[in-house]
Amino acid sequence: MEDADLQALTTKLEQLIQRVEQLKLHNRALLANERSWREERAHLIEKNELARSKVEAMILRLKALEQDS
């Protein structure tokens, strides 16, 4: 193998290694974002359930008031 071929191969390998590192960093960032979105989603679901139970309780109280009238 000629020196030029070896140098070209070395350069390509270094670029590939650099790209792999960039992709690893990007993947970590994406995973962190996903974790954050999942936590926010769980929190919103919890708030939604709480609001739903409050509305249902209000409806039951209104129905009870209607029946008492």
C-alpha positions, 0 to 999 in steps of 0.5 A: 500500500502506498503512503498516499493510500495509507494517508487517505485511509487514515484520514477517512478513519479519523473522519469516521471516528469523529462522525461516530462521536458526533452521533453518540453526542446527538443520540445522548441529547435525543435520549435526554429530550425523550426522557424530558418529554415523557416526564412532562407527558406523565405530569400532564396526564396526572393533571388531566386526571385530577381535573377530570375527577374534579369535574366529575365531582362537581357534576355529581354535586350539581345533580344532587342539588338538582334532585334536592330542589 
